[in-house]
Amino acid sequence: MRCPAACWWSSPWLSGWGWDGKLLMLPLLTLWVAALALGVGLVGAALNVRYRDFRHLIPFVLQLGVYISPVGYSASLVPERWQLLYSLNPLVGIIDGFRWATLGLENTNLYLPGLAASMVVTVVLLVLGTLLFRRAERRFVDFL
């Protein structure tokens, strides 16, 4: 059992590629994903209890989110004049951050204004979700 673990651990150095400090960003990026998911979940939960038809809209919004997020393509394909507007999708900064941290490509540069915009949108969604949920929580029993 030790051999596969030792081979896996030493293979980056044997192949000429080593671990770098970018991997230390993975826990922060994971917390960022969790914060975004919590914010969106709180907004969705509050709206779903208040407006029963909202649950039918969620699958369409999620599918749209997959297409407008750089999952299957690089965000660098978006023209430069649209980069900041495109980065208002908080998943753009998160996915680019994960690519930057894990792929180790030398030509992978982060678009820092877009990264900041994604962080701001995540914080706004988290605060808005918390406030909306707390406000709607008092009336949940009336709608359930």
Steps between C-alpha positions, in 0.01 A plus 500: 500500500793731556634468149202655314485787748875556475487481121211745487673741736839485328379488139478880457866540590609206287317636198648847541181661626482588869235615740485874534335750730192531281363177646475673836219710351274196464355520855420870450336430166299221661379741770409746224288232328334416832419867566349538154297182537374611841398842370320361195340227711368747757353723229349199325355356821337826602352556154389138471298512821340835417432433132417134437555522123860608552605135525409448134735780398807366683598227246492750214711752691753229588524385139550857385768539767693205358501655154608847612772367731841405358471130574566360153696795368749754628382840615784649295293425187262779598600828330695733727240776491242258648727339761392717794130461422549126453679482834184612681414131483670389823579156358736657247747604769465172687553278195791712377651484847477121508653476152781735599573309821483146366611499137833672557508654154747781459275696265201482735461849640211603716295800398525679836221760450270214404611298799421794728161549333418132553595528867283808547202332335550194725508716813190692385315173433600362839391814688182537294417131547555520874285813537225370272489163672497649851221739402293231329569240771245656735222441247601153378237331710228711334593370154577137577 
